Amino acid sequence: MRHIMVMNAKGGCGKSTLATNIASHYADRGYSVALADYDPQRSSLDWIDRRPENRPKIAGVAGFDGGLRHVPRSADMVVIDAPARSHGKELVDLVRHAETIIVPVLPSTIDMQATDRFIAELKAVGKIERKQAKIGVVANRVREYTLIFDELDEHLTRMRVPYIASLREAQNYVRAYTRGLGVHELPEYLAWPDWEQWEPLISWINSKKSQP
């Protein structure tokens, strides 16, 4: 059973968007997927509640109320939507559940500085120090050809963790979320630019580089 965690101590960086889209991508490709929501705001579980009956089923797990005890044993993949403001013992406990950790970062000076501190704390966790879990960062909700994206792009490139992909700010993510879908489940004529941007992220998740 594969465990992929989307996390950043900074709130509002798009963790639930990434988690729901990773879950829907693999469910759409025949994997048995569980989506564990550790945030009491329930953004990922609300998304599952909206999911159409004719789409591949994704098991919702209330991680904030019992952890991963209710993950179906048949699940091939567990995608974990971690809560914001996770530090110290809570962070260590969360990391124990994951082999792959994806950190979304928004194009703002505040987010970049907060992520630097979070990555430093994350890399000091024993499981990551022992290389039993891998970290990657994703530039999220970016507007290309802007100065702040150039700054974020340069900043993430200098980080000593893999910089996997950059995902644009697009209404497709809102369209998909409100329907309980992922962008990969939207029509090609509408979502092909987003599909292209997701290719490096999916390739990294599927590769040995993202696994201990």
MODA-V339064 format. One record per residue. N is the residue number from 0. RES is the residue in three letters. SS is DSSP state (~ for helix, > for strand, _ for the rest). PSI is psi in whole degrees, 0 to 359 (NA if undefined). OMEGA is omega in whole degrees, 0 to 359 (999 if undefined). Layout:
BEGIN
((N,RES,SS,PSI,OMEGA) (N,RES,SS,PSI,OMEGA))
END
This chain:
BEGIN
((0,MET,_,124,182) (1,ARG,>,137,179) (2,HIS,>,118,179) (3,ILE,>,123,182) (4,MET,>,134,174) (5,VAL,>,119,187) (6,MET,_,151,170) (7,ASN,_,134,180) (8,ALA,_,336,179) (9,LYS,_,126,179) (10,GLY,_,160,174) (11,GLY,_,20,183) (12,CYS,_,4,176) (13,GLY,_,27,180) (14,LYS,~,314,182) (15,SER,~,324,177) (16,THR,~,314,179) (17,LEU,~,314,184) (18,ALA,~,314,181) (19,THR,~,324,180) (20,ASN,~,326,173) (21,ILE,~,314,181) (22,ALA,~,314,183) (23,SER,~,325,179) (24,HIS,~,311,184) (25,TYR,~,326,175) (26,ALA,~,320,181) (27,ASP,~,342,180) (28,ARG,_,17,170) (29,GLY,_,1,177) (30,TYR,_,150,171) (31,SER,_,115,190) (32,VAL,>,137,170) (33,ALA,>,141,179) (34,LEU,>,112,183) (35,ALA,>,119,182) (36,ASP,>,111,180) (37,TYR,_,359,181) (38,ASP,_,122,180) (39,PRO,_,343,177) (40,GLN,_,343,172) (41,ARG,_,29,182) (42,SER,~,317,181) (43,SER,~,321,178) (44,LEU,~,324,176) (45,ASP,~,322,177) (46,TRP,~,316,178) (47,ILE,~,321,179) (48,ASP,~,332,180) (49,ARG,~,352,188) (50,ARG,_,130,181) (51,PRO,_,150,180) (52,GLU,_,333,184) (53,ASN,_,4,177) (54,ARG,_,154,179) (55,PRO,_,135,185) (56,LYS,_,140,174) (57,ILE,>,127,181) (58,ALA,>,126,177) (59,GLY,>,134,181) (60,VAL,>,127,179) (61,ALA,>,87,182) (62,GLY,~,332,179) (63,PHE,~,352,182) (64,ASP,~,64,177) (65,GLY,_,4,177) (66,GLY,_,222,186) (67,LEU,_,18,183) (68,ARG,_,333,185) (69,HIS,_,14,175) (70,VAL,_,129,179) (71,PRO,_,138,180) (72,ARG,_,341,181) (73,SER,_,355,185) (74,ALA,_,132,173) (75,ASP,_,328,186) (76,MET,>,136,175) (77,VAL,>,120,176) (78,VAL,>,127,186) (79,ILE,>,122,176) (80,ASP,>,101,186) (81,ALA,_,154,179) (82,PRO,_,158,173) (83,ALA,_,167,176) (84,ARG,_,33,177) (85,SER,_,121,180) (86,HIS,_,168,173) (87,GLY,~,226,183) (88,LYS,~,322,179) (89,GLU,~,318,179) (90,LEU,~,314,179) (91,VAL,~,315,180) (92,ASP,~,321,179) (93,LEU,~,315,183) (94,VAL,~,332,178) (95,ARG,_,336,184) (96,HIS,_,356,191) (97,ALA,_,147,169) (98,GLU,_,337,182) (99,THR,>,130,182) (100,ILE,>,125,180) (101,ILE,>,128,183) (102,VAL,>,108,176) (103,PRO,>,141,182) (104,VAL,>,130,179) (105,LEU,>,156,179) (106,PRO,_,79,174) (107,SER,_,150,180) (108,THR,~,319,179) (109,ILE,~,315,181) (110,ASP,~,321,179) (111,MET,~,315,180) (112,GLN,~,318,179) (113,ALA,~,321,181) (114,THR,~,323,176) (115,ASP,~,314,180) (116,ARG,~,320,181) (117,PHE,~,316,180) (118,ILE,~,319,178) (119,ALA,~,317,178) (120,GLU,~,320,181) (121,LEU,~,318,182) (122,LYS,~,342,178) (123,ALA,_,352,177) (124,VAL,_,135,186) (125,GLY,~,316,183) (126,LYS,~,324,180) (127,ILE,~,321,175) (128,GLU,~,323,180) (129,ARG,_,5,179) (130,LYS,_,33,176) (131,GLN,_,1,174) (132,ALA,_,147,182) (133,LYS,>,144,181) (134,ILE,>,143,170) (135,GLY,>,150,179) (136,VAL,>,150,181) (137,VAL,>,128,171) (138,ALA,>,124,189) (139,ASN,>,146,178) (140,ARG,>,48,184) (141,VAL,>,152,170) (142,ARG,_,111,183) (143,GLU,_,157,178) (144,TYR,_,28,173) (145,THR,_,155,181) (146,LEU,~,322,182) (147,ILE,~,328,175) (148,PHE,~,319,177) (149,ASP,~,320,179) (150,GLU,~,316,178) (151,LEU,~,315,181) (152,ASP,~,314,179) (153,GLU,~,320,181) (154,HIS,~,313,181) (155,LEU,~,328,178) (156,THR,~,326,181) (157,ARG,~,343,181) (158,MET,_,149,179) (159,ARG,_,42,171) (160,VAL,_,155,181) (161,PRO,>,131,174) (162,TYR,>,107,196) (163,ILE,>,312,189) (164,ALA,>,164,170) (165,SER,>,132,184) (166,LEU,>,131,185) (167,ARG,>,159,170) (168,GLU,_,119,186) (169,ALA,_,146,177) (170,GLN,~,342,179) (171,ASN,~,326,179) (172,TYR,~,323,177) (173,VAL,~,315,178) (174,ARG,~,314,183) (175,ALA,~,312,184) (176,TYR,~,315,183) (177,THR,~,343,179) (178,ARG,_,2,183) (179,GLY,_,28,182) (180,LEU,_,170,168) (181,GLY,_,164,181) (182,VAL,~,334,178) (183,HIS,~,346,180) (184,GLU,~,359,174) (185,LEU,_,161,180) (186,PRO,_,145,183) (187,GLU,~,319,183) (188,TYR,~,336,182) (189,LEU,~,321,194) (190,ALA,~,5,185) (191,TRP,~,325,178) (192,PRO,~,325,179) (193,ASP,~,322,176) (194,TRP,~,317,180) (195,GLU,~,320,181) (196,GLN,~,334,179) (197,TRP,~,342,185) (198,GLU,~,314,179) (199,PRO,~,325,180) (200,LEU,~,314,179) (201,ILE,~,320,178) (202,SER,~,319,179) (203,TRP,~,315,179) (204,ILE,~,322,182) (205,ASN,~,347,184) (206,SER,_,167,177) (207,LYS,~,343,181) (208,LYS,~,336,183) (209,SER,~,4,185) (210,GLN,_,146,180) (211,PRO,_,NA,999))
END
